[in-house]
Amino acid sequence: MTEAVAHGGDHSHSGHHEDHGPEFYIKIWALLLILLIVSILGPMFGNVWITLLTAFGIAFVKAGMVATYFMHLNVEQKYIWYLLFSMLLAMGILFMGVAPDIMQYGGRHWINQASHNLVEFYQKSANKGEGGHH
């Protein structure tokens, strides 16, 4: 009996997969924690571009690392990556399709009165110099 079959199945679909010990995953976890700290510290600089880079750029890197190492996509066949990116593309198209409606407080035949009232309140507060914060 081969070692692959003895451990619960044939892993021939994954090509040459080298098993990583717990130390490998602890290193990936530590790197994810470092990136988390950087993304938390980024907005403290007060620069919009640094905030966007550290918030979204690092989030994409961390998501890629989680998918690659913890979801083991690095040992899967290439079509799995295509499925993942296709799903993300479909999600982006869905968001772009509904964003004009959900990101507004009113439309041609409807109005979200609660959000409309909040917008008016904060606009009046800003005009008075209060800033709208309590």
Secondary structure, DSSP 8 states (H G I E B T S, - for coil): --HHHHTTS--GGG-S-----HHHHHHHHHHHHHHHHHHHHGGGG--HHHHHIIIIIHHHHHHHHIIIIIS-GGGS-HHHHHHHHHHHHHHHHHHHHHHHHHT-SB-SS-B-HHHHHHHHHHHHHHHHT-TT--
